């Protein structure tokens, strides 16, 4: 089932002075693997319900498979993963996930992260309002929920599930 209506164009992303946001693809595997694995402890802390992702023994091949899955899901309009890159596109700074809600009460669940070595640089604080504006202006969802930001992951987990899930 499509999460984004066929009548709505898939948003291309965002250009910003400090970063670019664009759909992630398998061509990002090496950059993404570096960002994920160098930020593993931070990611596990930020996303406690993601099954311990990333696992310590995750390989580049595992990451390539994950990115292929994300790319296919976007083509099917089921969920969307966007890479946050430096302006030149050479370094992956983080990711933005736009997912159908697993819990009642929202049209979409959105989360994002920046790599651990960007903590304290102001990137995350600069990225968040840009992502929020982009969701408001370019996506068709009236109610967006921000697990881990506006609601804790623990509170999110206690919400009633979406019927049929």
C-alpha positions in Angstrom: 0.0 0.0 0.0 1.2 3.5 -0.9 2.1 5.8 2.0 2.4 8.8 -0.4 -0.5 9.3 -2.8 0.4 8.7 -6.5 -1.0 12.2 -7.2 1.7 13.8 -5.0 5.2 14.1 -6.4 8.0 12.6 -4.3 9.8 15.6 -2.9 13.3 15.9 -4.3 14.9 17.3 -1.1 16.3 20.6 0.2 19.3 22.7 -0.7 20.7 24.7 2.2 24.0 26.6 2.6 25.3 24.1 5.2 23.7 20.8 3.8 21.7 19.2 1.1 18.9 16.7 1.7 18.2 14.2 -1.1 16.8 10.6 -1.4 19.4 8.1 -0.3 20.5 5.4 -2.8 22.8 2.4 -3.0 25.4 4.8 -4.3 25.6 6.3 -0.8 26.6 3.0 0.8 30.2 3.8 1.7 29.4 7.3 3.0 26.4 6.1 4.9 28.3 3.1 6.4 31.0 5.5 7.7 28.4 7.9 9.2 26.4 5.1 10.8 29.3 3.1 12.2 31.2 6.1 13.5 27.9 7.1 15.3 26.7 3.7 16.4 26.6 4.4 20.1 24.8 7.7 19.6 22.3 6.1 17.2 21.5 3.3 19.6 20.9 5.9 22.3 18.7 8.1 20.0 16.7 5.2 18.6 16.2 2.8 21.5 13.4 0.8 19.9 15.3 0.1 16.6 16.5 -3.3 17.8 20.1 -2.2 18.7 20.7 -0.7 15.3 23.4 -0.5 14.1 24.8 -3.8 15.3 28.5 -3.8 16.0 29.0 -6.5 13.3 27.1 -4.7 10.6 29.1 -4.9 7.4 29.2 -2.6 4.3 27.3 -5.3 2.5 24.6 -5.3 5.2 24.4 -1.5 4.8 24.2 -1.8 1.0 21.2 -4.2 1.4 19.5 -1.7 3.8 20.0 1.2 1.4 18.7 -0.9 -1.5 15.6 -1.7 0.6 15.2 2.0 1.5 15.5 3.0 -2.2 12.9 0.4 -3.3 10.5 1.4 -0.5 10.7 5.0 -1.8 10.0 3.9 -5.4 7.0 2.0 -4.0 6.0 5.1 -2.0 5.9 3.1 1.2 8.6 5.0 3.3 11.3 7.5 2.6 14.9 7.8 3.7 16.8 11.0 2.8 20.6 11.5 3.1 21.8 14.7 4.7 25.1 15.6 2.9 27.6 18.4 3.0 27.0 21.0 0.2 29.5 19.2 -2.1 27.8 15.8 -1.5 31.0 14.1 -0.5 30.2 13.5 3.2 27.1 12.0 4.7 26.1 14.1 7.7 23.0 12.1 8.7 19.6 10.9 7.5 15.9 11.8 7.6 13.3 9.1 7.8 9.7 9.8 6.8 7.6 6.7 7.6 3.9 5.7 7.8 2.8 5.7 11.4 3.0 2.5 13.3 0.9 4.1 16.0 -2.5 5.9 15.8 -2.7 9.7 15.9 -0.5 10.9 13.0 -0.3 10.7 9.2 3.5 10.3 9.3 6.3 9.6 11.8 9.5 11.5 11.1 12.9 11.1 12.7 16.4 12.2 11.8 20.0 12.1 13.1 23.3 13.6 12.5 26.7 11.9 12.8 28.4 11.9 16.2 31.3 14.1 15.1 28.8 16.8 14.2 27.4 16.9 17.7 28.0 20.4 19.2 28.5 22.0 15.8 25.0 23.4 15.6 24.2 21.2 12.6 21.3 19.3 14.3 19.8 22.6 15.6 20.0 24.1 12.1 18.7 21.0 10.4 15.6 20.5 12.5 13.6 23.6 11.5 14.6 23.1 7.9 13.2 19.5 8.0 10.1 20.7 9.8 9.4 23.4 7.2 10.1 20.9 4.4 7.6 18.4 5.9 5.0 21.2 6.2 5.5 22.7 2.7 6.4 19.7 0.5 4.6 16.7 1.9 0.8 16.1 2.1 0.7 15.1 5.8 -1.6 17.1 8.1 -0.3 15.5 11.3 3.4 14.7 11.6 4.7 13.0 14.8 8.4 13.4 15.8 9.3 10.4 18.0 12.3 11.0 20.1 11.8 14.8 19.8 8.2 15.9 20.6 7.3 12.6 22.1 9.7 10.1 23.8 10.2 6.8 22.1 8.8 5.2 25.3 5.6 7.3 25.1 5.4 6.5 21.4 5.7 2.8 22.0 2.7 3.0 24.4 0.4 4.5 21.8 -2.2 2.2 20.3 -1.1 0.5 17.1 -2.5 1.3 13.7 -5.3 -1.2 12.9 -4.1 -3.9 10.6 -0.5 -3.5 11.6 
